[in-house]
Amino acid sequence: MWDVFAVSTYATVSLLFWFVGLIPDLATLRDRANTRIGRIVYGMLSLGWRGSAKHWYRYESAYLLLAGLSTPLVLSVHTIVSFDFAVSQIPGWHATFFPPYFVAGAVYAGFAMVLTLAIPARKFFKLEDFITMRHLENMGKVMLATGLIVFYAYVIEAFFAFYSGNVFEKYMWINRTTGPYRHMYYMLIVCNGLAPQLMWIRRFRTSSVMLFITAMFVNVGMWLERFVIIPTSLHRDFLPSSWGMYHGTMYDWSMFIGSIGLFFFLLFLFVRYMPMISIFEMRTLLPEAQPHSAGGEGD
């Protein structure tokens, strides 16, 4: 029930935030459409936008309100998702640090995915003037900061397993490091804990290739984190008679691969019919990037 309210609210506000931000650009596409179908579709999506002062005032008010709602929702939804694990009695899940751990992990994985998508798009579509190296470097810094929080959570998890005196928690951590899924755990530490440490070096933070490689390590590491949290804690619980192994069925892997395919399908569909970079925001920033003087070189 918690997830129903948390995820549905988060999805609704995110969808509205995304759509409202597109309204001025949809109006631009409506005015520049070469086909009647394009003008009709973009005209309906732009909701009658004409660029008047009243439209801009309402737009900025709604956009600011949705931005204010989205920020605490990021904290609430991942905190509530972490409660699904933390309120249980399963060793490895029953932990008080899960809420900040999940929030930091969400930001960590989110910035890694943005880098994964932005760097190839920047290269293939010649967007270097819009997505600058400063943007990529700052994303690398955020990824490093949140990665340190996540890595700290891994250390605290091991510390609590022994400090708590709970034999089940202790066995859970020993099973993670020496059991049949130990390779997953060590790969997780390498991908999420060690690889992002390259971002301390400015030469790597300002290299799109190294940023992309690091982001791919984080993407793999975050998937491994979910795998380590869920099957590793469940496959050997309190009763040895219920122990087992999980490798994923054909249907599990098909759904996983299919979800990746659906994501890229929707991404390419968006890139084809919508602006990748906000048009009106670029128009707003363009005068700021121009020289203050409109005269010639002699002025």
C-alpha positions as CSV (number, residue, x, y, z in Angstrom):
1,M,0.0,0.0,0.0
2,W,2.9,2.3,0.7
3,D,4.3,1.8,-2.8
4,V,0.9,2.5,-4.4
5,F,0.8,6.0,-2.9
6,A,4.5,6.8,-3.1
7,V,5.2,5.5,-6.6
8,S,1.9,6.7,-8.2
9,T,2.3,10.2,-6.7
10,Y,6.0,10.4,-7.8
11,A,5.1,9.2,-11.3
12,T,2.2,11.7,-11.6
13,V,4.2,14.7,-10.5
14,S,7.2,13.6,-12.7
15,L,5.0,13.2,-15.8
16,L,3.4,16.6,-15.2
17,F,6.8,18.2,-14.6
18,W,8.1,16.7,-17.8
19,F,5.0,17.7,-19.9
20,V,4.6,21.2,-18.5
21,G,8.3,21.9,-19.3
22,L,7.6,20.9,-23.0
23,I,4.6,23.2,-23.6
24,P,6.6,26.2,-25.0
25,D,8.6,23.9,-27.2
26,L,5.5,22.0,-28.4
27,A,4.1,25.4,-29.5
28,T,7.3,26.0,-31.4
29,L,7.0,22.6,-33.1
30,R,3.4,23.4,-33.9
31,D,4.3,26.6,-35.6
32,R,7.1,25.0,-37.6
33,A,5.3,21.7,-38.5
34,N,5.2,21.0,-42.3
35,T,2.3,18.6,-42.2
36,R,-1.3,19.1,-41.1
37,I,-1.2,16.1,-38.8
38,G,1.9,17.5,-37.2
39,R,0.2,20.9,-36.6
40,I,-2.9,19.2,-35.2
41,V,-0.9,16.9,-32.8
42,Y,1.5,19.5,-31.6
43,G,-1.3,22.0,-31.4
44,M,-3.3,19.8,-29.1
45,L,-0.2,19.0,-26.9
46,S,0.7,22.7,-26.6
47,L,-2.7,23.4,-25.0
48,G,-3.3,26.6,-26.9
49,W,0.0,28.2,-26.0
50,R,0.5,31.7,-27.6
51,G,3.5,33.0,-25.7
52,S,1.5,35.9,-24.1
53,A,2.6,37.5,-20.8
54,K,-0.3,35.7,-19.0
55,H,0.8,32.4,-20.4
56,W,4.4,32.9,-19.3
57,Y,3.3,33.9,-15.8
58,R,1.1,30.9,-15.4
59,Y,3.7,28.6,-16.9
60,E,6.5,29.7,-14.6
61,S,4.2,29.5,-11.6
62,A,3.1,26.0,-12.4
63,Y,6.7,24.9,-13.3
64,L,8.1,26.3,-10.1
65,L,5.3,24.6,-8.1
66,L,6.0,21.2,-9.7
67,A,9.7,21.6,-9.2
68,G,9.1,22.3,-5.5
69,L,6.9,19.2,-5.3
70,S,9.4,17.0,-7.1
71,T,12.3,17.7,-4.8
72,P,10.8,16.3,-1.5
73,L,9.1,13.5,-3.5
74,V,12.6,12.2,-4.5
75,L,13.3,11.8,-0.8
76,S,9.9,10.4,0.1
77,V,9.4,7.8,-2.6
78,H,12.8,6.2,-2.1
79,T,12.5,6.3,1.6
80,I,9.2,4.5,1.5
81,V,10.5,2.0,-1.0
82,S,13.4,1.3,1.5
83,F,10.8,0.8,4.3
84,D,9.5,-2.2,2.3
85,F,12.8,-3.8,3.2
86,A,13.6,-2.2,6.5
87,V,10.4,-3.1,8.4
88,S,10.8,-6.8,7.7
89,Q,12.7,-9.2,9.8
90,I,14.8,-10.7,7.0
91,P,18.6,-10.4,7.8
92,G,20.2,-7.9,5.5
93,W,16.9,-5.9,5.1
94,H,16.1,-5.0,8.7
95,A,18.4,-1.9,8.9
96,T,17.8,1.7,10.0
97,F,20.1,3.3,7.4
98,F,18.2,2.1,4.4
99,P,16.2,5.3,3.8
100,P,19.3,7.6,3.2
101,Y,21.1,4.7,1.6
102,F,18.3,4.3,-1.0
103,V,18.0,8.0,-1.6
104,A,21.7,8.4,-2.3
105,G,21.6,5.3,-4.4
106,A,18.8,6.7,-6.5
107,V,20.7,10.0,-7.2
108,Y,23.9,8.0,-7.8
109,A,22.2,5.7,-10.4
110,G,20.3,8.6,-11.9
111,F,23.4,10.7,-12.7
112,A,25.2,7.6,-14.0
113,M,22.3,7.0,-16.4
114,V,22.2,10.6,-17.5
115,L,25.9,10.4,-18.3
116,T,25.3,7.1,-20.1
117,L,22.7,8.8,-22.4
118,A,24.1,12.3,-22.6
119,I,27.6,11.5,-23.7
120,P,26.7,9.5,-26.8
121,A,24.0,12.0,-27.7
122,R,26.4,14.9,-27.3
123,K,28.9,13.2,-29.6
124,F,26.5,11.9,-32.3
125,F,24.2,15.0,-32.5
126,K,27.0,17.6,-32.2
127,L,25.7,19.0,-28.9
128,E,29.1,20.1,-27.5
129,D,28.0,23.8,-27.4
130,F,24.9,22.9,-25.3
131,I,26.1,20.0,-23.2
132,T,29.5,21.4,-22.2
133,M,32.4,19.6,-20.4
134,R,31.5,21.7,-17.4
135,H,28.1,20.0,-17.2
136,L,29.7,16.6,-17.5
137,E,32.4,17.4,-14.9
138,N,29.8,18.6,-12.4
139,M,27.8,15.4,-12.9
140,G,30.9,13.4,-12.3
141,K,31.4,15.3,-9.0
142,V,27.8,14.5,-7.9
143,M,28.3,10.9,-8.9
144,L,31.4,10.8,-6.7
145,A,29.7,12.4,-3.7
146,T,26.7,10.1,-3.8
147,G,28.9,7.1,-4.6
148,L,30.9,7.8,-1.4
149,I,27.6,7.8,0.6
150,V,26.6,4.5,-0.9
151,F,30.0,3.0,-0.3
152,Y,29.8,4.2,3.3
153,A,26.5,2.3,3.6
154,Y,28.2,-0.9,2.5
155,V,30.8,-0.4,5.2
156,I,28.2,0.4,7.9
157,E,26.2,-2.7,6.8
158,A,29.2,-4.9,7.5
159,F,29.9,-3.1,10.8
160,F,26.3,-3.5,12.0
161,A,26.3,-7.2,11.1
162,F,29.0,-7.8,13.7
163,Y,28.3,-5.0,16.2
164,S,24.7,-5.9,16.6
165,G,25.5,-9.4,18.0
166,N,22.7,-10.9,15.9
167,V,23.9,-14.3,14.6
168,F,21.6,-14.1,11.7
169,E,22.9,-10.7,10.5
170,K,26.4,-11.9,11.0
171,Y,25.8,-15.0,8.9
172,M,24.0,-13.0,6.2
173,W,27.2,-10.9,5.7
174,I,29.5,-13.9,5.8
175,N,27.3,-15.6,3.3
176,R,27.5,-12.5,1.0
177,T,31.3,-12.5,1.1
178,T,32.0,-16.2,1.1
179,G,28.8,-17.9,-0.2
180,P,27.7,-18.9,-3.7
181,Y,26.9,-15.2,-4.6
182,R,30.2,-13.8,-3.4
183,H,31.3,-12.9,-6.9
184,M,28.3,-10.7,-7.2
185,Y,29.2,-8.9,-4.0
186,Y,32.8,-8.3,-5.0
187,M,31.8,-7.1,-8.4
188,L,29.4,-4.7,-6.6
189,I,32.2,-3.3,-4.5
190,V,34.4,-2.8,-7.5
191,C,31.7,-1.1,-9.6
192,N,30.0,1.0,-7.0
193,G,32.9,1.6,-4.5
194,L,36.2,1.6,-6.4
195,A,35.4,2.7,-10.0
196,P,33.9,6.1,-9.0
197,Q,37.0,7.0,-7.1
198,L,38.5,7.9,-10.5
199,M,36.4,11.0,-10.3
200,W,38.8,12.5,-7.8
201,I,41.2,13.0,-10.7
202,R,40.3,16.1,-12.7
203,R,41.7,14.6,-15.9
204,F,39.3,11.8,-15.7
205,R,36.3,14.1,-14.8
206,T,37.0,16.2,-17.9
207,S,37.2,13.2,-20.2
208,S,34.0,12.1,-21.8
209,V,35.4,8.6,-22.4
210,M,36.3,8.1,-18.7
211,L,33.0,9.5,-17.5
212,F,31.2,7.1,-19.8
213,I,33.2,4.1,-18.6
214,T,32.7,5.1,-15.0
215,A,28.9,5.6,-15.5
216,M,28.7,2.1,-17.1
217,F,30.5,0.6,-14.1
218,V,27.9,2.3,-11.9
219,N,25.0,1.1,-14.0
220,V,26.2,-2.5,-13.6
221,G,27.0,-2.0,-9.9
222,M,23.5,-0.6,-9.2
223,W,21.9,-3.7,-10.8
224,L,24.2,-5.9,-8.8
225,E,23.2,-4.0,-5.6
226,R,19.6,-4.9,-6.2
227,F,20.6,-8.5,-6.8
228,V,22.7,-8.7,-3.7
229,I,20.0,-7.1,-1.5
230,I,17.1,-9.3,-2.6
231,P,18.2,-12.9,-3.6
232,T,21.2,-13.1,-1.3
233,S,19.1,-12.3,1.7
234,L,16.3,-14.6,0.7
235,H,18.0,-17.7,-0.6
236,R,19.3,-18.6,2.9
237,D,16.9,-17.5,5.5
238,F,16.2,-18.7,9.1
239,L,15.2,-22.3,8.0
240,P,17.9,-24.4,6.2
241,S,15.1,-26.5,4.8
242,S,14.0,-23.5,2.7
243,W,17.4,-22.7,1.3
244,G,17.8,-22.5,-2.4
245,M,19.5,-20.8,-5.3
246,Y,18.2,-18.2,-7.7
247,H,19.6,-17.8,-11.2
248,G,16.6,-16.3,-13.0
249,T,14.3,-18.1,-15.4
250,M,14.0,-17.4,-19.1
251,Y,11.0,-15.3,-18.4
252,D,12.9,-13.2,-15.8
253,W,15.7,-12.4,-18.2
254,S,13.3,-11.8,-21.1
255,M,11.4,-9.3,-19.0
256,F,14.7,-7.6,-18.0
257,I,16.0,-7.4,-21.5
258,G,12.6,-6.4,-22.8
259,S,12.4,-3.5,-20.3
260,I,15.7,-2.2,-21.6
261,G,14.4,-2.4,-25.2
262,L,11.2,-0.6,-24.2
263,F,13.2,2.2,-22.6
264,F,15.4,2.7,-25.6
265,F,12.3,2.6,-27.9
266,L,10.6,5.4,-25.9
267,L,13.9,7.3,-25.8
268,F,14.4,7.2,-29.6
269,L,10.8,8.0,-30.1
270,F,11.2,11.1,-27.9
271,V,14.4,12.1,-29.7
272,R,12.7,11.8,-33.0
273,Y,9.6,13.8,-32.3
274,M,10.5,16.1,-29.4
275,P,13.4,18.5,-28.7
276,M,16.3,16.8,-26.8
277,I,17.3,20.2,-25.3
278,S,14.8,22.8,-24.2
279,I,14.4,25.4,-27.1
280,F,13.0,28.2,-25.0
281,E,15.6,27.8,-22.3
282,M,18.3,28.1,-24.9
283,R,16.6,31.2,-26.3
284,T,16.7,32.6,-22.7
285,L,20.3,31.8,-22.2
286,L,21.5,33.0,-25.6
287,P,21.4,36.7,-24.9
288,E,23.5,36.1,-21.7
289,A,26.1,34.4,-23.8
290,Q,26.4,37.2,-26.3
291,P,28.9,40.1,-25.8
292,H,27.5,43.0,-23.9
293,S,28.5,45.4,-26.7
294,A,26.7,45.1,-30.1
295,G,29.3,47.1,-31.9
296,G,32.2,46.1,-34.0
297,E,35.7,45.1,-33.0
298,G,36.8,48.7,-32.7
299,D,34.2,49.5,-30.0
